[in-house]
Amino acid sequence: MIGAGLGGMLQKITPSEPALQAVHANESLQLPRNQMDALRAFEENALLNEIFGHRFVRLYCANKRFEAAECTGANWTLEHLLTRA
């Protein structure tokens, strides 16, 4: 959210109508339906690549894809997240 706000300020974008109204009026504004689609959209977003840096975006997405593929299920959650909290 910080990156999007910074991008809007850098590009001097005027805020539009409230988001909920804009989404209902424009199908292209729909959010990704799953994590893989969200990661793909993040990787392909030129503004976010500029703000965060291409290397960060690439490494972040690779890490999230690894987590999605390898780190699933209740046992992993208990062993990895709760024991390290």
Secondary structure by P-SEA (a helix, b strand, c coil): caaaaaaaaaacccccccaaaaaaacccccccccaaaaaaaaaacaaaaaaacaaaaaaaaaaaaaaacccccaaaaaacccccc
